Amino acid sequence: MTAPRRLNLRGLRCPLPVLRAKKVLKSLPPGAEIEVLATDPQAPRDFVAFSETTGHVLVSSTEADGVFRLVLRRAAD
């Protein structure tokens, strides 16, 4: 599997990180992953809700020094 595509969404506030990630996921094949870097404190919760409603998989969610790193896998069509 190739490395996830990285989206640097630091500094953006809700709902922009989710909307930008959604757009990129739509352009990728099923099973592809993206890595989102975000500083919005709501990002982890927003991406959990996004995954639950879209079927995409939130592979991991970590935080270091105020930056959230979220890895998402595109759902099968």
C-alpha positions in Angstrom: 0.0 0.0 0.0 1.3 3.5 -0.8 1.8 6.2 1.8 -1.4 8.2 2.5 -1.8 11.5 0.8 -1.1 14.3 3.3 -3.5 17.3 3.7 -2.1 20.2 5.7 -5.3 21.7 7.0 -3.7 23.5 10.0 -5.3 26.8 10.8 -8.7 25.9 9.2 -11.8 25.8 11.4 -14.9 23.6 11.2 -16.3 22.7 8.7 -13.4 23.3 6.3 -11.1 20.4 7.4 -13.9 17.9 6.8 -15.1 19.5 3.6 -11.6 19.5 2.1 -10.9 15.9 3.2 -14.3 14.8 1.7 -13.3 16.4 -1.6 -10.0 14.6 -1.8 -11.4 11.2 -0.7 -14.0 11.4 -3.4 -11.2 11.7 -6.0 -9.3 8.6 -4.7 -9.9 4.9 -5.3 -11.6 2.8 -2.6 -9.1 1.7 0.0 -6.8 4.7 -0.5 -5.8 6.7 2.6 -5.3 10.3 3.4 -3.5 11.9 6.4 -5.1 15.0 7.7 -3.1 17.5 9.8 -5.4 19.9 11.7 -5.3 22.3 14.6 -9.0 22.8 15.1 -9.8 21.3 18.5 -13.1 20.0 17.1 -11.4 18.0 14.3 -11.2 14.6 16.0 -14.9 14.7 16.9 -15.8 16.0 13.5 -13.9 13.3 11.7 -15.5 10.6 13.9 -19.0 11.9 12.9 -17.9 12.2 9.3 -16.7 8.6 9.2 -19.9 7.3 10.9 -22.1 9.0 8.3 -20.1 8.3 5.2 -18.7 4.8 5.8 -15.1 6.0 5.4 -12.8 4.5 8.1 -11.0 6.6 10.6 -7.9 4.5 10.8 -6.1 6.6 13.5 -6.4 9.8 15.4 -3.5 11.2 17.4 -2.4 14.6 18.8 1.0 16.1 19.4 1.8 19.7 20.3 -1.7 20.9 19.3 -1.7 19.2 15.9 -4.1 16.4 15.2 -3.1 13.7 12.8 -6.0 11.8 11.4 -5.7 9.0 8.9 -8.8 8.1 6.9 -9.4 5.2 4.4 -11.9 5.7 1.6 -14.9 3.4 1.7 -15.7 1.0 -1.1 -18.3 2.3 -3.5 
